[in-house]
Amino acid sequence: MRYQINGYTDMYTVIANERKVGGAIEAGQVRLRTGEVFANAVLTRMEMSGAHFCSIGFVTEEGQRLIVHVNDISMIADARHVNVCELTNDCMRAEKTSDRLKRLKRLCELNEGSCTPTFQEEALLLAEDIGVEEALKHVDLSFLPQVEKARVFRIA
């Protein structure tokens, strides 16, 4: 877990800067005023009207996408910013992993032969977000010094 979310402003910041900070926001439970409860919902969108939040989009464990007015939300419990590989919601973990892998492959393809610090930082962020082991199955990350260190085994 990266950190606990404390309010709509935190949620909006993470969602708006998703490419820079990585990860996703997963709520342990979202309860609507109608009594409907959604476990492990991944928040995907927050809409603002002026300076006020008006709607929230999220995806349920079944893959259902909902857009709800903020007045219809009774409670968002245990909202946290987590890496994609740590998502409990299998549907969104698969979707976001696929998106991140696609971006990582394209990034490596565009920067082939050039290993700038900015490129290394973004590639490392993407690899850690989806899980370094999973990333290594699809992309050669030998240019990352942290990944090479992770492969060293200690006997004692």
N, C-alpha and C positions, 0 to 999 in steps of 0.2 A: 504494500500500500504506500502510495506516495504521501497523501495527507487527507485529513478529514475536511469535508466541505462544510462551511458554516452559514451559508445563505445564498440567495439568488445571485448576488454580485460575484461570489466565488465561482458559482456554476457558470455564469456568463463568461467570466474571464478565461476559464479553462476551455470552454467550447469555442470561444472566439479565437483563442491562440492555440488550438489543438495541434497545428503543424509544428509550432515552435516548442511546445511543452510535452507533446505526446500524450499517450494514455487516453482514458475515457472516464466519464463520471457514471458510477453505478450506485443506485440506491437500493438498500436492502429491502425497502418496501415503499410503494407509493399508494396512498389511499385517497380516493376521490370522495367528494361530498355525498355521492350516491351510495357509498358503501363498498364499491368495487376496490379490491386490493390487488396490486401487481407486485410480485416479488422479483427481486434482481432486475429491475428496470434500468436500462441504460439511457441516460439523457443525451439527446442528439441535437437539440435546437432550443434556443430561447429567443423569443421575439420581444422587441421593445416598441412601445409607442411613445415617442418623446423620451422622457426620463423614467417611464414606468414599464415594468415587465407585464406583458399581457398574455403570452401563451408559452407553453413548454411542450416540446415534442420528445417522446421517448419510445423505446422499443421494448416490448414484453419478452418473457422467456420463450413464448410461442412464436415470436417473430412479428407480432402484430404491432403496427406503427400507429401511435396515438398522438394527437395534438389536442391539448387541453388548456382551457383558459385558466389562468392562475387562481381565479376566484373559485373554480371547481375543484381545486386541490385541497384536501383536508390535511394531509400530512405527507412529508417526504422524510423517511426515517433512514438513518445510517448512510447518508450520501458520502461517497468517498471518491477520490481521484486515484485510479489504479492503472497499472500498465495493462495493455491489451491482453497479454498472456495470463493475467491474473483475473480476468473477467469471469464471473460465475455464469453469466448469461451466454450459453453456448452459441446461440444464433448470432449475436453481435460479436462474440470473440472470433468466430469464423469469418464474418464479413470484414471486420476491421483488420484482422491478420492478413487477409487477401489483399486489401487496399494498401496496407503498409508494405507488404512484400512486393507488390507491383511498383510502388514508389521507390523502394530500395533498389530493385533491379534496374529501373530506369535511371536512377541517380548514379549507380555504378557504371552503367553503360555510357552515360554522358560524360563522366569524369574518368573514363578509362585512360590510363597513362599519366594522369595528373592526380597527385595526392596532396591537396591543400588542407590546411587545418580546418577550414570551414566545412569542406566535404567530409573529412573524418568525423567531425562532431555530429553532423546530421546523420551520417551512416550509422554511427554508434548509437545515437538516440533511437533511430528506427529499429536497429537490431535488438537493443535492450527492451524496447517496447513490445516487440513480438516474441521475444525470447531468443537469446543468442543461439541456442541449439537449433531452434526452428529456422532461423535465418541462415545458419551455416549449411543446412540441407539444400538451400536454394541458391545461395550467392556465396562467392569466394570473398571472405572478409579478412584475408591474410594481411592486408594493409593496415589493419587496426591493431595497435600495440596492446590494448587491453584484452582483445580476443586471444592473441597469442599467449599472453600470460595465463589466461583461463585454461589453456590446454596443458599446462605444466602439472604433472602429478607428483605428489609428495608421498613417499613411502612411510616415513616416520614423522 
